[in-house]
Amino acid sequence: MASKIVISGCAALLLGAVLGLLGSNAVVVLGTIAAVLGGIVSLGSNVSTLRQTMAATAAAETLRSDLIGSIDLPAPPELPCGRTSAAGHAEK
């Protein structure tokens, strides 16, 4: 989000400098060009990191699901009333 703000803000400053609204200062033009390029690089880095994180999370979820599916859990014992016991609940 910050990258998009930097890109749009500096693009507006660059446009103002090019149109002469901020004077003809070469330092301002070069600074805004550098800031726009930096914002674009930062945005691209954030997007690629997000994609890598989402891919790693999907792979971990698949592995987790496979591991849970491979566990052979015994059925809970039946109670005299015909119900099964549940962990964390008091038996009556």
Long-range contacts (C-beta under 8 A, 24 or more apart in sequence): 2-42, 3-39, 3-40, 3-42, 3-43, 3-46, 4-39, 4-43, 6-35, 6-36, 6-38, 6-39, 6-42, 7-36, 7-39, 7-40, 7-43, 10-35, 10-36, 10-39, 11-36
